[in-house]
């Protein structure tokens, strides 16, 4: 089946101007297409439309017709594309969506990781512990396990060093050769991909199809347009400004996954003077509701307008920083870092995904900061940018001595924890005496302390905070609102809350969203799609701590050092906003891996599970222990 697009227009919800405007083309099976165009031309939007994501999420108004066989999409931003809480489960997601047999999924995962150069990686690692380059390759591996007939790639090598990028191109080429799949690829630095493609589509700045043909023909006939748009054709002739430099630029280099971002962040956290930070994921530094507000929190309006003009973003002042393109986000985050004229700048991949014009504006601004006297540290694999630095530090990857997990695995499964929690909840409601309730609570505390001696995740006093707050508030409100103001009655209610709340410590400290989904879907036979959606959502919610830490660091870099209730409230609000955006991108990531795949009759494919669910001996003993301790409190009068 061919890919057919007829008069496709896409207008985002709330926008008056279409991103894509009456685009039509057809791609035959097995063709390999390179998608080009200036920043903002709609390349990513077109790939999202072809994958079916826009139709499923209804985030834009579509008109026209699209016909695409089974496809898989690699998202532009690697941090948006992770789904599960382990490398194995993340890579297996596509195969599960396609209904692959359980016995074949492990082999598919092994093959896919080897194809992208990650055969050495621990499959039980949380994706949050991977570098940006490793995440990008892991997400591509997850796409390959889906075995799609149409491979849709959005900037697949933008975050990678040359060696890793070559591995990805080889993996894509091998997959296309073995499967006969169709390729549609968008990439700024497209030259290395030219031997792989046989057709080029060019979108104009207005989102219209400007050119369609063989690569040599398109580059010859539309060379002036492509050059004016800043596409990376021909040789770079950037001549840096020769201002006297009083500062320095030091570059951190190394293979993808070597730890450049980790080193950069560690040095930022150790620095005590004024600083500017461009994270590898630029959205982390954009905490306000408009582009202009992101800048004016650190500088005056005149300087903010000047920076936007220098970076080619004049006119974007009132737009949301999270609705602009990825390249614009990166330039805006750079402007935010520079806006306070800090003593030191910490820039993580400042030129990734930029066209030639944007790259030059970014380089000019960095050099101007060096001339001003700033000490600049850059983590990069950009060979052109390296020509402008004063010193280079190579970061070598830390070799893993052992593949064994650093944290002891939980002896209980999520369903066992839920069953024990439900038992204590039902039993606590039957407690009739304060003495009996206290005895049961004491036994429960002893049991938890015993477990904590051999299970380190339980040794976190902060886990007790929500329970203590709940116990205090429930006990006080029952005493205050009751007519008799009975201390014994309010104490009994408070002890009940503590009794069924404490088992939540085990759940919070050890439950795996993936393992919970396995048990709900396989053992309780709950519908697979809502279970998987909840599983992914729970995994994203549990990433709030990382969001909180990043936001706190961003605010410290921006000069906000206050602590207290107001700062706690601000961080909470920003974290919730980040969680909302995270939920949206998680849905996009799921759909891009075939979450809504259907058969010929339009019915959802029956989902398979990569890991068989189990109920272990520890779960049985946990349930028996919970029931026995609860019985003490119920029977004691």
MOTA-V628842 format. One record per helix or strand of 3 or more residues. SS is the DSSP state (helix for helix, strand for strand). FROM is the first residue (numbers start at 0). LEN is the number of residues. If there is no record, write none. Layout:
# MOTA-V628842
[[SS FROM LEN] [SS FROM LEN]]
This chain:
# MOTA-V628842
[[strand 2 10] [strand 19 8] [strand 31 6] [helix 42 9] [helix 52 5] [strand 59 8] [strand 70 4] [helix 77 4] [helix 86 11] [helix 101 14] [helix 126 3] [helix 131 14] [strand 149 5] [helix 161 18] [strand 181 5] [helix 190 6] [strand 198 5] [strand 208 5] [helix 214 7] [helix 222 6] [strand 247 6] [helix 259 11] [strand 274 4] [helix 281 4] [helix 290 6] [helix 300 10] [helix 325 14] [strand 343 5] [helix 355 17] [strand 374 5] [helix 382 4] [strand 390 4] [helix 413 15] [helix 433 21] [helix 455 3] [helix 460 21] [helix 486 24] [helix 512 10] [helix 527 14] [helix 543 14] [helix 564 28] [helix 616 19]]
